[in-house]
C-alpha cells in the first residue's frame, strides 16, 4: 500500500511542479511578518506556496512510508530545488541582459 501512495505522490509532485514552472515567471521567497513562515509567490500573481504545501509531509507520515517512497520523495524535492535554482538563474540572466545597452553609445569627436 505504501508503494501505491508513493507513486500517487510522485505523479502529483511532478504534475504540480511542471504547472508551477510553466505558470510563473519569477518567484519571491520571504518570511511572513505575521506568522514567521516562509512563503513564495510568483511575479504572475500565482502562489507557489500551494506546491510547497503539497510536497510537505509530516514526520509521522514520513515514518509510515517505505524506504523506496522516502527516497523517491527526496528525489522529487531535490529536483524541485534544482528547478527553482535554474529559474532564479534564468531570471537573473534576463535582468542582467535587460540592463545592458543594446547599441554602443555615439562618440562625439
Secondary structure, 3 states (H helix, E strand, C coil): CHHHHHHHHHHHHHHHHHHHHHHCCCEEEEECCCCCCEEEEECCCCECHHHHHHHCCCHHHHHHCCHHHHHHHHHHHHHHHHHHHHHHHHHHHHHHHHHCCCCCCCCCC
